[in-house]
Amino acid sequence: MEKIKKIFIPDNARVIVISDIHGELELFKQLLNKVDFNTGDYLIINGDLCEKGSNSDGVVRFIMELEAQYPNVHVTEGNCDTLVEDLVEENPALLGYLKTRQHSILNEWLDKIGFVIGEDTTVGEIKEGLTCHFSKEINWLLQLPTAIEADDYIFVHAGLEERVDWEETDRLKAITFREFLHHTHNAGKYVIVGHWPVVNYSSDISSHKPIIDEVKKIIAIDGGNIIKKTGQLNALIIDRINKKDSITYTYTDSFPKFEVLEDFHADSEMTGAISYPSYELVPITAGQHFTLCEQVETINKLYVKNEYICQGENGSAYAKNDVSCAHITVKKGDIVSLIDDNCSGYDLIKKNGAVGWIGKGILVYQHSLHKQSNSFLNKEETPV
């Protein structure tokens, strides 16, 4: 890695780490307000500012303004942010990408200048149009560091190679490392990453909460915002109190909030989750609401909601997407996010980042709370 930025974080400072915003400007603003971000905080944006969401240009501009206004705002590059390199280097594959990706910062910029990609359009023509109007944004993205190193932490989008001279990690590896929690490193300090949604590591219950592995010194924080149907935008909060760091987290999502009207106790047999890419199933026993299935890749036996099981052309079965197979315990008065109320007998909900099923008919919509969440007033934090 050639681009490593070193920073000093003083004792008693508060560090807020957010990754994988993916063009969701309003969620990002909500999250900053929810954590009461202020000038004394150290804000680390750990890659993937753009792509996939609806306002990548807005996110980039807003973060550029934050960085210019607050000296303690620092940003690393993610794999999605390096798209501008393909533009500058005139990668011919970029044409196909832009024709199939509606939500891309380059397409947003092209729309702003009224540029329409035609059959004979070249990447060079696109480059000429965009560099003429958005050179400031392009240059800023190109100059983002691959990693930020502090005394006790390294912030990098995806991961580090397992080597003492971690600075020699291949740059592409640093921004595209898959399943970093299943690997180790030799950096000697905590490595905080995004990139790989933490829900992919779920076993007993789907969870979007950040994961701290104290043995490996890895903290994974990607809440699956945009990437996952049940995803959220996480903020990891490190309070450096008396040289002993306290870590909590909070999040925002776009789901409506409901109050629980009566207790629901999870069935202990209803556990597990299906996550990408382990979708292939072998149905064993069909039930009224759930079917006991064997997950082909893992050989796990899971109760899968019937509406989430699809049949392939060759008669095979598979899950239509990521889905929790667990019940979740809720108590009267709990506030939860409603994910899916279109299934028989059960609703899919999220409570404190965990996703599961509860019995139908025990939720009431909280209109005032939803408005409050949208106006950035909901500020609870949860231990990780």
Backbone torsions as a table, in degrees:
resi	resn	phi	psi	omega
1	MET	NA	125.7	179.0
2	GLU	-91.1	-23.3	-174.7
3	LYS	-109.1	91.0	176.5
4	ILE	-121.9	125.8	-178.6
5	LYS	-105.8	131.4	178.1
6	LYS	-105.4	133.2	179.7
7	ILE	-131.8	158.9	175.8
8	PHE	-112.6	125.2	177.4
9	ILE	-110.7	114.3	-175.5
10	PRO	-72.1	159.8	172.5
11	ASP	-60.3	151.2	179.5
12	ASN	70.7	7.7	174.8
13	ALA	-84.7	161.8	173.8
14	ARG	-111.6	131.0	-179.4
15	VAL	-113.0	128.8	178.3
16	ILE	-116.2	123.3	-177.5
17	VAL	-117.6	126.2	-179.5
18	ILE	-132.9	135.2	177.5
19	SER	-132.6	165.7	169.7
20	ASP	56.2	53.6	176.9
21	ILE	-71.4	-34.9	173.8
22	HIS	50.4	47.3	172.5
23	GLY	76.1	11.7	-179.4
24	GLU	-97.7	81.8	-173.1
25	LEU	-64.8	-45.7	-176.4
26	GLU	-65.4	-40.5	176.1
27	LEU	-61.5	-40.1	179.6
28	PHE	-63.6	-44.9	178.3
29	LYS	-63.3	-41.0	177.0
30	GLN	-58.9	-42.3	-177.2
31	LEU	-66.9	-41.0	177.4
32	LEU	-61.1	-40.0	178.1
33	ASN	-71.4	-34.8	-179.1
34	LYS	-65.2	-33.8	179.1
35	VAL	-91.8	4.1	-179.0
36	ASP	56.2	47.3	179.4
37	PHE	-56.7	132.2	-179.9
38	ASN	-140.8	176.6	-171.9
39	THR	-64.0	-22.2	180.0
40	GLY	-82.5	-12.0	-177.8
41	ASP	-79.8	152.4	168.8
42	TYR	-99.2	115.3	-178.8
43	LEU	-106.0	120.8	178.1
44	ILE	-111.6	118.5	173.7
45	ILE	-98.8	111.5	-166.1
46	ASN	-100.0	51.9	169.7
47	GLY	90.7	162.6	-177.5
48	ASP	57.2	60.5	174.0
49	LEU	-70.2	-35.9	-169.2
50	CYS	-122.0	-177.7	-178.4
51	GLU	74.5	146.5	174.3
52	LYS	81.2	-39.0	177.3
53	GLY	-88.5	179.6	-169.1
54	SER	-90.3	-8.3	-175.3
55	ASN	-143.5	60.1	179.4
56	SER	-64.2	-39.8	178.2
57	ASP	-60.0	-42.7	179.3
58	GLY	-63.9	-40.5	178.9
59	VAL	-63.9	-47.5	-178.9
60	VAL	-61.1	-46.2	179.9
61	ARG	-62.9	-42.6	-178.3
62	PHE	-64.3	-43.0	-179.6
63	ILE	-70.3	-35.3	174.7
64	MET	-59.9	-40.6	178.6
65	GLU	-67.2	-41.6	177.9
66	LEU	-60.0	-46.1	-178.3
67	GLU	-63.7	-37.3	179.7
68	ALA	-71.2	-31.3	-175.5
69	GLN	-86.6	-35.1	-174.8
70	TYR	-118.7	120.7	-177.3
71	PRO	-67.9	-16.7	-178.0
72	ASN	-96.5	14.4	174.8
73	VAL	-96.5	126.5	-177.4
74	HIS	-133.7	143.9	-172.7
75	VAL	-132.2	135.2	171.4
76	THR	-106.9	163.4	177.6
77	GLU	-88.2	144.4	170.5
78	GLY	-112.8	172.1	-179.0
79	ASN	-61.4	-33.2	179.7
80	CYS	-70.9	-27.4	-177.8
81	ASP	-76.9	-15.5	-178.2
82	THR	-85.2	6.6	177.5
83	LEU	-57.7	-31.1	-179.6
84	VAL	-64.5	-23.8	175.7
85	GLU	-65.9	-39.5	176.8
86	ASP	-62.4	-33.5	177.4
87	LEU	-67.9	-51.3	-176.2
88	VAL	-64.9	-37.3	-179.1
89	GLU	-85.3	-0.1	178.0
90	GLU	56.0	48.7	176.6
91	ASN	-66.8	119.2	-177.2
92	PRO	-63.1	-23.5	178.9
93	ALA	-67.4	-15.8	-179.0
94	LEU	-62.5	-32.2	180.0
95	LEU	-60.2	-47.1	179.2
96	GLY	-63.5	-38.6	178.5
97	TYR	-61.2	-48.2	-176.1
98	LEU	-68.0	-29.3	179.7
99	LYS	-74.4	-19.8	-178.1
100	THR	-110.4	-6.5	-177.8
101	ARG	-116.1	99.4	178.4
102	GLN	-63.7	-42.5	-176.2
103	HIS	-94.6	86.5	176.7
104	SER	-140.2	143.3	-179.5
105	ILE	-61.3	-33.6	179.7
106	LEU	-67.9	-40.1	176.5
107	ASN	-66.7	-35.9	176.1
108	GLU	-62.6	-43.2	178.9
109	TRP	-66.1	-40.9	178.6
110	LEU	-61.8	-40.4	177.2
111	ASP	-61.2	-39.5	-177.9
112	LYS	-64.1	-31.8	-178.9
113	ILE	-101.2	6.2	176.4
114	GLY	71.6	26.3	-178.8
115	PHE	-91.1	122.8	178.9
116	VAL	-109.3	127.2	178.8
117	ILE	-75.4	121.7	178.4
118	GLY	-105.6	-178.9	-178.2
119	GLU	-62.2	-32.5	-176.0
120	ASP	-102.0	7.1	-179.5
121	THR	-65.1	138.7	176.5
122	THR	-107.0	159.4	176.3
123	VAL	-63.4	-33.3	178.0
124	GLY	-61.0	-38.0	178.3
125	GLU	-69.0	-39.1	177.2
126	ILE	-64.7	-43.2	178.8
127	LYS	-59.6	-45.6	-178.9
128	GLU	-60.1	-44.0	-179.1
129	GLY	-66.6	-42.1	-175.3
130	LEU	-78.6	-38.9	179.5
131	THR	-68.1	-24.2	177.5
132	CYS	-70.1	-34.4	-174.4
133	HIS	-105.7	-23.6	-172.4
134	PHE	-129.5	34.9	-177.7
135	SER	-63.1	-35.9	-178.9
136	LYS	-62.8	-46.9	-179.6
137	GLU	-66.9	-42.5	-179.5
138	ILE	-62.0	-47.0	-179.7
139	ASN	-64.0	-37.9	178.8
140	TRP	-63.3	-44.9	179.3
141	LEU	-65.0	-39.5	-179.5
142	LEU	-64.2	-29.4	-174.9
143	GLN	-92.8	-0.8	-179.6
144	LEU	-61.0	138.1	177.6
145	PRO	-69.1	152.2	176.2
146	THR	-78.1	-32.5	179.6
147	ALA	-143.4	152.3	174.1
148	ILE	-121.1	128.2	-179.1
149	GLU	-113.5	127.0	172.5
150	ALA	-116.6	179.9	-176.6
151	ASP	-57.9	-41.3	-173.1
152	ASP	-114.8	-6.7	-173.5
153	TYR	-139.0	149.8	167.6
154	ILE	-121.2	128.3	179.0
155	PHE	-106.7	118.3	179.5
156	VAL	-146.2	147.5	-169.3
157	HIS	-62.2	-47.2	-171.4
158	ALA	-120.0	-38.1	-179.3
159	GLY	163.9	178.7	179.4
160	LEU	-126.8	151.1	172.8
161	GLU	-71.8	155.8	-177.9
162	GLU	-82.7	83.5	-179.4
163	ARG	-151.5	146.6	-179.2
164	VAL	-63.0	-41.4	176.1
165	ASP	-84.4	64.1	-173.5
166	TRP	-56.4	-23.3	179.5
167	GLU	-62.3	-19.7	179.7
168	GLU	-88.4	6.8	174.3
169	THR	-53.9	135.2	176.8
170	ASP	-58.9	132.4	-175.2
171	ARG	-58.7	-44.1	-179.6
172	LEU	-61.7	-39.1	177.3
173	LYS	-63.0	-40.2	-177.0
174	ALA	-62.9	-27.9	-177.4
175	ILE	-107.3	-0.6	-179.1
176	THR	-131.7	5.8	-176.8
177	PHE	-54.2	124.4	178.3
178	ARG	-93.6	140.0	173.8
179	GLU	53.0	50.7	-175.7
180	PHE	-59.7	-29.8	179.4
181	LEU	-64.6	-19.5	178.0
182	HIS	-87.4	4.3	-179.3
183	HIS	-122.3	-176.2	177.8
184	THR	-133.6	171.1	177.4
185	HIS	-142.8	170.4	-179.6
186	ASN	-124.9	32.7	-176.3
187	ALA	-78.1	-19.9	176.8
188	GLY	81.0	5.9	176.8
189	LYS	-148.6	168.6	-178.7
190	TYR	-65.3	134.5	175.3
191	VAL	-108.9	120.2	-177.8
192	ILE	-105.4	124.0	-174.4
193	VAL	-130.1	161.0	168.9
194	GLY	-117.3	-131.1	170.5
195	HIS	73.1	-58.1	-176.1
196	TRP	-100.2	112.2	-176.2
197	PRO	-54.1	130.0	-176.4
198	VAL	-63.1	-24.2	179.8
199	VAL	-62.4	-23.6	177.5
200	ASN	-65.4	-17.5	178.2
201	TYR	-91.4	-0.8	-173.6
202	SER	-65.1	146.6	175.4
203	SER	-127.2	-67.1	-177.2
204	ASP	-73.6	-37.9	-178.9
205	ILE	-151.5	143.1	178.2
206	SER	-64.1	129.3	-179.6
207	SER	-143.2	135.9	178.0
208	HIS	-102.7	10.2	179.3
209	LYS	-71.8	145.2	173.7
210	PRO	-55.4	150.1	-179.4
211	ILE	-116.7	129.7	176.6
212	ILE	-111.5	118.4	173.5
213	ASP	-105.4	102.7	-174.9
214	GLU	-71.6	-26.1	179.5
215	VAL	-73.8	-48.4	-179.1
216	LYS	-81.2	-12.9	-175.0
217	LYS	57.7	52.5	176.4
218	ILE	-127.1	135.2	172.9
219	ILE	-123.9	119.3	179.5
220	ALA	-106.6	130.3	-170.3
221	ILE	-126.2	0.3	-175.7
222	ASP	-69.0	111.9	-179.1
223	GLY	-82.8	7.0	177.7
224	GLY	76.3	19.4	178.2
225	ASN	-52.4	128.1	-179.5
226	ILE	71.5	-43.0	-175.6
227	ILE	-68.6	-38.0	-177.0
228	LYS	-111.6	142.4	-178.9
229	LYS	-57.8	-36.2	-177.5
230	THR	-99.5	13.2	-169.9
231	GLY	-68.1	171.6	-179.0
232	GLN	-150.8	164.3	177.0
233	LEU	-102.8	114.3	-174.6
234	ASN	-93.2	149.9	167.8
235	ALA	-125.7	117.7	173.1
236	LEU	-86.2	130.0	-175.1
237	ILE	-117.9	116.5	179.8
238	ILE	-108.9	110.7	175.9
239	ASP	-96.3	115.1	-176.8
240	ARG	-91.3	83.3	-174.5
241	ILE	-102.4	118.9	177.9
242	ASN	50.3	43.8	177.2
243	LYS	63.7	13.6	174.9
244	LYS	-122.5	109.9	-173.7
245	ASP	-75.3	132.2	174.0
246	SER	-109.1	128.4	-174.4
247	ILE	-115.6	125.5	173.3
248	THR	-130.4	180.0	175.7
249	TYR	-151.0	160.8	169.6
250	THR	-146.5	174.1	-175.7
251	TYR	-155.5	166.5	169.3
252	THR	-129.9	151.9	171.5
253	ASP	-146.8	177.5	-174.0
254	SER	-104.1	12.3	-175.9
255	PHE	-85.8	147.6	177.5
256	PRO	-67.6	148.6	-177.1
257	LYS	-100.8	138.9	-179.3
258	PHE	-130.8	152.3	173.9
259	GLU	-99.8	140.0	178.4
260	VAL	-82.6	129.6	-176.4
261	LEU	-91.2	-22.9	178.5
262	GLU	-152.8	158.5	-177.9
263	ASP	-63.8	147.0	170.4
264	PHE	-136.3	126.6	-177.0
265	HIS	-105.9	129.6	-176.9
266	ALA	-67.5	140.0	171.6
267	ASP	-76.3	125.0	-174.9
268	SER	-62.9	-21.8	178.4
269	GLU	-78.6	-17.4	-176.7
270	MET	-91.6	85.7	179.7
271	THR	-134.8	171.1	174.6
272	GLY	98.5	173.2	-178.0
273	ALA	-156.3	154.0	173.9
274	ILE	-108.9	124.2	-179.8
275	SER	-130.8	155.0	177.3
276	TYR	-54.5	136.6	2.7
277	PRO	-104.3	16.9	-171.4
278	SER	-86.0	69.4	-174.0
279	TYR	-96.5	-20.3	-173.3
280	GLU	-72.4	134.8	-174.1
281	LEU	-130.3	155.0	169.4
282	VAL	-122.1	105.6	179.2
283	PRO	-62.2	138.9	-179.4
284	ILE	-113.9	-57.6	-178.6
285	THR	-134.8	119.9	-179.5
286	ALA	-84.6	137.2	175.9
287	GLY	-121.9	177.7	-177.9
288	GLN	-62.3	-40.2	-176.9
289	HIS	-117.9	-31.0	-177.8
290	PHE	-129.6	148.3	176.5
291	THR	-117.2	128.1	176.1
292	LEU	-71.2	122.7	-177.4
293	CYS	-129.0	154.2	168.8
294	GLU	-100.8	127.2	178.0
295	GLN	-80.6	117.2	-169.4
296	VAL	-57.8	-47.2	-173.8
297	GLU	-69.5	-37.2	-174.8
298	THR	-103.1	-15.0	-174.9
299	ILE	64.6	13.6	174.7
300	ASN	-71.7	146.7	174.2
301	LYS	-103.8	123.7	-173.0
302	LEU	-133.4	146.7	171.9
303	TYR	-90.3	109.1	-174.7
304	VAL	-102.2	133.3	178.4
305	LYS	-59.2	132.1	-172.9
306	ASN	-55.5	-38.0	-177.3
307	GLU	-69.0	-13.0	-179.3
308	TYR	-100.1	6.4	178.0
309	ILE	-102.3	127.4	179.2
310	CYS	-116.2	154.3	177.0
311	GLN	-104.6	131.0	175.5
312	GLY	-82.3	168.8	-178.2
313	GLU	-63.2	-28.8	-178.9
314	ASN	-92.4	12.5	179.0
315	GLY	89.1	-4.3	178.5
316	SER	-72.9	161.3	179.0
317	ALA	-116.7	149.2	178.5
318	TYR	-155.9	156.1	175.5
319	ALA	-77.3	137.9	-175.5
320	LYS	-71.9	-21.3	172.5
321	ASN	-170.1	-173.2	176.1
322	ASP	-57.8	138.7	177.8
323	VAL	-157.5	142.0	173.6
324	SER	-74.5	142.6	175.0
325	CYS	-111.4	11.5	-173.8
326	ALA	-104.9	147.2	162.3
327	HIS	-76.5	158.0	176.4
328	ILE	-131.9	134.6	-179.5
329	THR	-80.3	130.8	175.1
330	VAL	-132.1	155.9	179.0
331	LYS	-119.8	154.2	177.6
332	LYS	-53.3	129.4	-179.7
333	GLY	97.3	-14.6	176.2
334	ASP	-61.1	146.4	174.0
335	ILE	-106.6	126.0	-175.9
336	VAL	-131.9	162.3	173.3
337	SER	-94.2	133.1	177.4
338	LEU	-91.1	120.7	-177.9
339	ILE	-94.5	-48.1	-175.7
340	ASP	-150.1	118.0	176.9
341	ASP	-116.0	22.0	-176.4
342	ASN	-101.0	11.1	-179.7
343	CYS	-105.5	158.0	-178.9
344	SER	-76.2	136.9	169.5
345	GLY	79.0	-27.1	-173.5
346	TYR	-142.5	151.2	172.8
347	ASP	-111.9	143.5	175.9
348	LEU	-93.6	123.0	-175.2
349	ILE	-131.6	167.5	174.9
350	LYS	-125.8	131.4	178.5
351	LYS	-130.6	117.8	180.0
352	ASN	51.6	40.8	176.7
353	GLY	88.5	-14.2	179.7
354	ALA	-94.4	139.6	-174.2
355	VAL	-115.6	132.8	178.2
356	GLY	-167.3	-178.8	-175.4
357	TRP	-100.8	141.7	171.8
358	ILE	-131.0	160.5	178.8
359	GLY	-61.6	146.8	-177.0
360	LYS	-73.2	152.9	171.6
361	GLY	89.6	13.7	-178.2
362	ILE	-119.0	19.8	-179.4
363	LEU	-119.9	145.0	173.0
364	VAL	-130.5	134.4	-175.5
365	TYR	-65.8	136.4	179.7
366	GLN	-107.1	84.2	-175.9
367	HIS	-60.7	-44.8	-177.4
368	SER	-66.8	-36.9	179.7
369	LEU	-68.4	-38.0	178.8
370	HIS	-64.2	-42.3	177.0
371	LYS	-63.3	-40.1	-179.7
372	GLN	-63.2	-42.1	178.5
373	SER	-61.9	-40.3	-179.5
374	ASN	-69.7	-22.3	179.1
375	SER	-97.0	15.7	169.8
376	PHE	69.1	31.9	-176.3
377	LEU	-102.7	-3.9	-175.8
378	ASN	-92.2	110.8	-166.1
379	LYS	-121.4	19.6	-176.8
380	GLU	-67.2	149.2	176.1
381	GLU	-123.7	150.2	-175.4
382	THR	-126.8	135.7	174.6
383	PRO	-60.2	146.5	178.6
384	VAL	-82.5	NA	NA
